[in-house]
Amino acid sequence: MFRDNPDEHRFEWIEQGMVVFADYFGRKDALVIPHVEAPVPLRGTGAADRLMSALADHARKEGLKLVPTCGYAAMWFRRHRDQQDVLA
């Protein structure tokens, strides 16, 4: 399940009762994604990939543009060129 947690300034993906998250902060024209993290038990399972896919869908639906400064997020967008329409 994907959700925006504005109090924590992060997008969250809930899986197996654990939270995978992408921190964000606003710029005038986009949201910067400086950090993505998955709990150790979910690493290597594709949970962060599912978070990023849901985040791209959310950004598209809400008309948001993203700036991935986190190494994982930047790599994810390089690997998913079909999702790059949400990049600023």
Protein Blocks (a to p, Z undefined) as FASTA:
>chain_A
ZZddfknopacddeehiacdddddddfkbccdfbdcddfklgonlmmmmmmmmmmmmmmm
nopacddfbfklmmmmmmmmmlmmmpZZ
